[in-house]
Structure formats: C-alpha cells, structure tokens
C-alpha cells in the first residue's frame, strides 16, 4: 500500500489536465500525498522527460510515479507499470522510452506489466487523456493496496523501449588532438548547459578544457561553483547532479554560446596557461 504519488508531465499548468489527474488519484485514494516533479517538459519531448525523470528519481520518495510525455497516446503504444526497488516503487507511463532510464537509476526493472486490465480504468469518451483515464486510477488502485499483478499482463522487461540518454563518443581534431564529442542534455532556467559527461570523463584533459562549438573555440576552467568562474567567462561547473555544465556566473551560457538541448560540443584538453574565454556573442547565422 503506497502513500505517495509523484507526477512528471508535459501538460503545463495553463489547462486543467494536472488538476484533473490529481483529483482522480485523491478521490480514489484520499490518503495519498502528491508531489509535482515538473509539468514543464516541452510538449512531446520524450527525451527531455526521460532525462528529467532520471535526474530526479534518486530523490523521489517510495511510492508510485506517474510520468506522461506521450505523443503516441491512444495508439498501439503500451501503457506499462515498472516495479523497482523490491516493490517500494512503481513507475507508470507510456512505453516510449520515458521510463527506462529512471528505472535503471532506481536499480533496474524487476517486473513489468502492461496496463491491460481495463476494469481499473475510467470510462472515457475518447482515448487522448491516458493520464486521467489509465495512469491515475491505476496509481490509486496500487495506493489502496491493489496488487501490481492485477494491473494487467506481465511482459518481458527486455521488451521495454530503452532510454534516450545520449552517450559521448571519441573525437579527433587535426589541431587539438584526442577529445570527446558531447551533447547538451539539458538547459536549465538559468542557461546552464549540462553535458552528457562527468568530471571523471574529462580528467585526462586537465583543469582547463578547450570547447569547440561550431566555429567557436573557447577555454573553460573546471570548477565546483559559479562564483569561481572568471568574470565574464565560460566555466565548466560540476553541477548538482555531478555532471559537467557549461556556465556563466550570473549569466546564460546557452545564450552566450547559442546552445540548446541536443547540440554538440567538442571537448579537448586546454592549455593550463591559457586565459578562460570571455563571453562574446557569436555573429548571427
């Protein structure tokens, strides 16, 4: 019997979708506490939702997680429940790559069930609001002590669509030597650009990195906090998730480098006696 439900969606807060989903859960399971992880995932961006859930999952209390970023809603895509942490957690959502990375971060999928027991679902005039009609009532059922085996047929965990986390690759440059091709996985509200690498991945490059972004070449010193970045320069901060994020102290690295999620950044060893690069906007494309 679970007492906590966490929500992550691309619903936004301008419409009633989030509120209605919460109402369904609390009407059926009044004892449940609900936490909003975020409803600000960009519409239809399964990759961004997957990464946000993977970042957050280690801090989520035991219970049920409903994650809905679901451009295939109403189609043949499966709705699934993934059991993790010896049953202390259940992830509910579409089988479209949204859940797999978070499940891996939580120790791996132990059992997976398709939400095929329609007796647990709400009757609805259409099939485009699975958050309300499928995931919310199933979450309430589990929170009321319902057995996960009753939500539907068990399926092979290997059949779950894998996560969408990008992997850095090796890169060689005629002038800069051996390096890595990285990707911006996330730009936060401050304009910090998280890369898909941690400090251990770039340890061989030393304390100063050479960054190649398109035709722009910058130097960035690795640091543990924003205030340690030289005034007006790009820094490579070890962020709160232990990843390397390109940052500007009290400024936006995304704006300065014209970077967005999914953009490539090439990383090489920098010169230890080089000055870190002062921010200047690149010319328009």
C-alpha positions in Angstrom: 0.0 0.0 0.0 1.6 3.2 -1.2 1.0 6.7 0.2 2.9 8.9 -2.2 2.4 9.7 -5.9 4.9 11.8 -7.9 4.0 13.4 -11.2 6.0 14.4 -14.2 4.3 15.5 -17.4 4.4 17.8 -20.4 0.9 19.1 -19.6 1.9 22.5 -18.4 -0.2 24.4 -15.9 -2.5 26.5 -18.2 -5.1 23.8 -18.7 -6.9 21.6 -16.2 -5.1 18.4 -17.1 -2.8 18.3 -14.0 -5.5 19.2 -11.6 -7.9 16.6 -13.0 -5.4 13.9 -12.8 -4.7 14.8 -9.1 -8.4 14.8 -8.4 -8.8 11.3 -9.8 -6.0 10.0 -7.6 -7.1 11.7 -4.4 -10.8 10.9 -4.9 -10.0 7.2 -5.2 -7.2 7.2 -2.6 -7.7 10.1 -0.2 -4.7 9.2 2.0 -2.2 9.8 -0.8 0.3 12.8 -0.9 1.1 14.1 -4.3 4.4 15.7 -5.4 4.9 17.5 -8.7 8.3 16.8 -10.1 7.6 19.0 -13.1 4.9 19.7 -15.6 7.2 21.9 -17.7 8.7 19.3 -20.0 8.4 20.7 -23.5 5.4 19.3 -25.4 6.0 15.8 -26.9 9.7 15.9 -25.8 10.1 12.3 -24.6 13.9 12.6 -24.4 13.7 15.7 -22.2 11.1 14.0 -20.0 13.2 10.8 -19.7 16.3 12.8 -18.7 14.4 14.9 -16.1 12.9 11.8 -14.5 16.3 10.1 -14.4 17.8 13.1 -12.7 15.0 13.3 -10.2 14.3 9.6 -9.4 17.0 9.3 -6.7 15.2 11.9 -4.6 11.7 10.7 -5.1 10.0 9.1 -2.0 8.9 5.4 -2.2 5.6 5.1 -3.9 4.1 5.5 -7.4 5.5 7.7 -10.1 3.2 8.8 -13.0 5.2 10.1 -15.9 3.3 11.2 -19.0 5.0 12.6 -22.1 3.0 10.7 -24.6 2.8 11.9 -28.2 1.5 8.4 -29.1 -1.4 8.5 -26.7 -4.4 6.5 -27.9 -2.3 4.5 -30.4 -0.9 1.0 -30.2 1.9 2.0 -27.8 1.7 0.2 -24.5 0.9 1.7 -21.1 3.1 0.0 -18.6 4.0 -0.3 -14.9 7.6 -0.9 -13.9 8.3 -2.3 -10.5 11.6 -1.2 -8.9 13.4 -1.3 -5.5 11.8 -4.5 -4.4 8.3 -3.2 -4.8 8.9 0.1 -2.9 8.4 1.9 -6.2 6.3 1.6 -9.3 6.7 3.7 -12.5 3.6 4.2 -14.6 3.7 5.7 -18.1 3.8 5.0 -21.8 6.3 2.5 -23.2 8.1 5.0 -25.4 11.5 5.4 -23.7 10.3 7.7 -21.0 10.6 5.4 -18.0 13.6 3.1 -18.8 16.5 5.4 -17.7 14.8 6.3 -14.4 14.1 2.6 -13.8 17.8 1.9 -14.3 18.8 4.7 -11.9 16.4 3.1 -9.3 18.3 -0.3 -9.5 16.7 -1.7 -12.6 13.3 -3.0 -13.7 12.3 -6.0 -11.6 8.9 -6.7 -13.1 7.0 -5.0 -15.9 3.2 -5.2 -16.5 1.1 -3.9 -19.4 -1.8 -1.9 -18.0 -4.3 -4.2 -19.9 -6.9 -4.6 -17.1 -9.4 -2.1 -18.4 -11.6 -2.7 -15.3 -9.2 -0.5 -13.4 -9.5 2.3 -16.0 -12.0 5.2 -16.1 -14.6 5.1 -18.9 -14.0 8.0 -21.2 -15.5 9.4 -24.4 -12.0 9.5 -26.1 -8.6 7.9 -25.8 -6.4 11.0 -25.6 -6.1 11.6 -21.9 -4.3 8.4 -20.5 -3.1 10.4 -17.5 -6.6 10.8 -16.3 -8.2 7.6 -17.6 -5.4 5.0 -17.1 -2.4 6.1 -15.1 -4.2 8.0 -12.3 -6.8 5.3 -11.5 -4.1 2.5 -11.7 -1.9 4.6 -9.3 -4.9 5.0 -6.9 -5.5 1.2 -7.1 -1.9 0.5 -6.1 -2.0 3.1 -3.4 -5.1 1.4 -2.0 -3.2 -1.9 -1.6 -4.0 -3.4 -5.0 -1.6 -6.0 -6.3 0.6 -5.0 -9.2 -0.2 -8.4 -10.8 -3.8 -7.2 -11.2 -3.0 -4.2 -13.4 -2.5 -6.4 -16.5 -0.3 -9.0 -18.1 3.3 -9.3 -17.1 5.7 -8.6 -20.0 9.4 -9.2 -20.5 11.4 -6.3 -19.1 13.8 -6.6 -22.1 10.9 -5.6 -24.3 10.6 -2.1 -22.7 11.7 0.6 -25.0 15.2 1.7 -23.9 16.0 5.1 -22.6 17.1 8.0 -24.7 20.2 9.1 -22.8 23.0 10.2 -25.3 26.5 8.7 -24.9 29.6 10.7 -25.6 31.9 9.5 -28.3 35.6 9.8 -29.1 36.6 12.7 -31.3 39.9 13.6 -33.1 40.9 17.0 -34.2 43.8 17.9 -36.5 44.9 20.7 -34.2 43.6 19.7 -30.8 44.3 16.0 -30.8 42.1 13.4 -29.0 38.9 14.6 -27.4 35.2 13.8 -27.0 32.0 14.7 -28.8 29.5 15.5 -26.2 25.9 16.7 -26.3 23.9 19.2 -24.3 21.3 17.1 -22.4 19.6 20.0 -20.6 19.5 23.7 -20.5 18.1 24.9 -17.1 16.2 28.1 -16.4 19.5 30.0 -15.8 21.0 29.0 -19.1 23.5 26.4 -17.7 24.1 23.8 -20.3 24.5 20.3 -18.8 26.7 18.0 -20.9 26.5 14.2 -21.0 29.9 13.8 -19.3 31.1 13.9 -15.7 34.4 15.1 -14.3 35.9 11.6 -14.5 35.3 11.6 -18.3 37.5 14.7 -18.8 40.0 14.1 -16.0 42.7 13.3 -18.6 42.3 16.7 -20.1 43.4 18.6 -17.0 41.8 21.6 -15.3 41.2 23.7 -18.4 39.0 22.4 -21.3 39.0 23.5 -24.9 35.4 23.7 -26.2 34.6 23.7 -29.9 31.0 24.8 -30.6 30.5 25.0 -34.3 33.2 27.5 -35.5 33.6 29.0 -32.0 36.5 27.8 -29.8 36.6 28.6 -26.1 38.6 27.7 -23.0 36.7 26.8 -19.8 38.2 26.0 -16.4 36.6 23.2 -14.4 35.2 24.5 -11.1 32.8 23.4 -8.4 30.7 26.6 -8.2 29.5 29.5 -10.3 31.2 32.3 -8.3 34.6 30.7 -9.1 34.2 31.4 -12.8 36.4 34.2 -14.0 34.3 37.3 -14.6 32.5 37.2 -18.0 34.0 33.8 -18.9 32.7 30.4 -19.7 33.2 27.8 -16.9 32.8 24.1 -16.7 31.0 23.6 -13.4 30.4 20.3 -11.7 26.7 20.7 -11.2 24.3 19.4 -8.6 23.9 16.0 -10.4 27.7 15.5 -10.7 27.8 16.3 -14.5 29.8 19.0 -16.3 27.7 22.0 -17.1 28.9 25.0 -19.2 28.0 28.1 -17.2 28.5 31.8 -16.9 28.5 33.5 -13.5 25.2 35.3 -13.2 24.7 34.9 -17.0 23.5 32.4 -19.6 25.9 30.1 -21.2 23.2 28.9 -23.6 22.7 32.5 -24.8 26.4 33.2 -25.0 27.2 30.0 -26.9 23.9 29.7 -28.7 23.4 26.2 -27.4 20.3 24.2 -26.9 19.4 20.7 -25.8 20.8 18.2 -28.3 23.5 20.4 -29.7 27.1 19.1 -30.0 30.1 20.3 -28.0 33.6 19.0 -28.8 35.8 18.8 -25.7 39.6 18.7 -25.8 42.5 19.4 -23.4 43.1 23.1 -23.0 46.3 25.0 -22.2 46.9 25.4 -18.5 48.4 28.8 -19.0 45.5 30.0 -21.3 43.0 32.5 -20.1 39.5 31.3 -20.0 37.4 32.8 -22.7 35.5 36.0 -22.1 31.9 35.7 -23.3 31.1 37.4 -26.6 28.0 36.6 -28.6 28.8 34.9 -31.9 27.6 36.5 -35.1 24.1 35.5 -36.3 23.7 32.6 -38.6 
